[in-house]
Amino acid sequence: MIDELHESEPAPGFSKVYIPGEIEQQNEENNRVNGITIAKSVYDYLTE
């Protein structure tokens, strides 16, 4: 079923059809490799 959804034509303005949770999974994998992005003000506060 997931393969069928991924093979579907995306809506105009989109490049891919995602399943629920897929974007979050990609973000988690990216964060594990590259770290989590935080605002400079938060970083400054945490490192004081």
C-alpha positions as CSV (number, residue, x, y, z in Angstrom):
1,M,0.0,0.0,0.0
2,I,2.9,2.4,0.8
3,D,4.4,1.7,-2.6
4,E,1.1,2.5,-4.2
5,L,0.9,5.8,-2.4
6,H,4.5,6.7,-3.3
7,E,3.7,6.0,-7.0
8,S,0.7,8.3,-6.9
9,E,0.8,11.6,-8.7
10,P,1.5,14.4,-6.1
11,A,-0.8,17.4,-5.9
12,P,0.3,20.5,-7.9
13,G,3.2,22.2,-6.2
14,F,4.4,19.1,-4.4
15,S,7.2,16.7,-5.5
16,K,6.1,13.5,-3.6
17,V,3.3,11.8,-1.8
18,Y,4.2,11.2,1.8
19,I,2.7,8.7,4.3
20,P,1.9,9.8,7.8
21,G,5.1,10.0,9.9
22,E,7.4,9.8,6.9
23,I,8.6,13.5,7.1
24,E,9.1,13.2,10.8
25,Q,11.2,10.0,10.3
26,Q,13.4,11.8,7.7
27,N,13.8,14.8,10.1
28,E,14.9,12.4,12.9
29,E,17.4,10.7,10.7
30,N,18.8,14.1,9.6
31,N,19.0,15.3,13.2
32,R,20.9,12.2,14.3
33,V,23.5,12.9,11.6
34,N,23.7,16.7,11.6
35,G,22.4,17.6,15.1
36,I,19.3,19.6,16.1
37,T,19.1,23.2,15.0
38,I,18.3,25.6,17.8
39,A,18.1,29.4,17.9
40,K,21.3,31.2,18.8
41,S,19.6,32.8,21.8
42,V,18.7,29.3,23.2
43,Y,22.3,28.1,22.7
44,D,23.7,31.2,24.4
45,Y,21.3,30.7,27.4
46,L,22.2,27.0,27.7
47,T,26.0,27.6,27.5
48,E,26.0,30.5,30.1
